[in-house]
Amino acid sequence: MLQSFAQRIIANVGQVVIGKDDVVELALIALLCEGHILFEDVPGIGKTTLAKALARSLACSFSRIQFTPDLLPSDVTGISWYNPKTAEFEYRAGPLNAQIVLADEINRATPRTQSALLEAMQERQVTVDRDTLPLPRPFLVLATQNPIELEGTFPLPEAQIDRFLIKTTLGYPDERDENELLLRHAGKEPLVELAPVAGPEDIFAMQAEVQNVRVEESVRAYLVRVVRATRDHPAVDLGASPRGSLALYHTCQAFAALRGRDYVLPDDVKTLAPFVLTHRIHISPQTRLRGRTPAEVVAQVVGEVAAPVFQ
């Protein structure tokens, strides 16, 4: 059931976002695990289009926040304002009050504004003055940051990076996909005509189904060894946190379900570890000077930790 659900969503989004089925699948995994996804990529790749197409395909409300240095926390969470007609304070919702939120160029906002997202991403609620208000469900934040332009940006704090379930890139399309992109967009904008193929109630049902995916003891132990190996690696100053272990565990469950299985394989751990763990580790300055990246370290860890073999 979940496999057919995913195929419908991926095919529908694929009418607008060409050749990026794997990235759409990662976004679905984040949604099914009630997590969030961070795209680190150059402008013009299609990140905004992907977020809008996903929201339309799932019949979810969509909001876009353009992060800038002068953006205030209240611009994101909303404000409490005095209504002279009723002589009472009323809450005016901010752009976070949507089911799918695109946080564009999140690293351009000040740390104070970035921190306004922490409560929303973790607790799925916002606090305005003394009132704590729930956010709509499902709730997914797709954040973007430009890895090229560093001037006028504020690096994301570790607490916030750790709250992103998955970090990935969209990347340039290949020649064939780019040619198809031109054909699709030659006439009317395809996003305008994109119709929903599922709804929030389907997402809730699929989220419950993901939780029933089995993770055998040997696979679970393997997953833990992979995460712990990032902490003991000589090139790493700070390894993945226990939140990283939970993230890898739940994403493997969702990945297996999308593949039509009710059990997790060691290969699922190998596939998802780069997307879940790379942004959670910090390599030493000496390692960076040697030209190594966190992605290479995670790949080495996955390659060296022995996986269980099933007869």
Sequence and secondary structure as in RCSB ss.txt:
>XXXX:A:sequence
MLQSFAQRIIANVGQVVIGKDDVVELALIALLCEGHILFEDVPGIGKTTLAKALARSLACSFSRIQFTPDLLPSD
VTGISWYNPKTAEFEYRAGPLNAQIVLADEINRATPRTQSALLEAMQERQVTVDRDTLPLPRPFLVLATQNPIEL
EGTFPLPEAQIDRFLIKTTLGYPDERDENELLLRHAGKEPLVELAPVAGPEDIFAMQAEVQNVRVEESVRAYLVR
VVRATRDHPAVDLGASPRGSLALYHTCQAFAALRGRDYVLPDDVKTLAPFVLTHRIHISPQTRLRGRTPAEVVAQ
VVGEVAAPVFQ
>XXXX:A:secstr
 HHHHHHHHHHHHTTTSTT HHHHHHHHHHHHTT  EEEE  TTSSHHHHHHHHHHHTT  EEEEE  TT  HHH
HHEEEEEETTTTEEEEEE TTSSSEEEEETGGGS HHHHHHHHHHHHHSEEEETTEEEE  SS EEEEEE SS  
TT     HHHHTT SEEE      HHHHHHHHHHTSSS TTTT   S  HHHHHHHHHHHTT B  HHHHHHHHH
HHHHHHH TTEEE   HHHHHHHHHHHHHHHHHTT SB  HHHHHHHHHHHHGGG EE HHHHHTT  HHHHHHH
HHHHS      
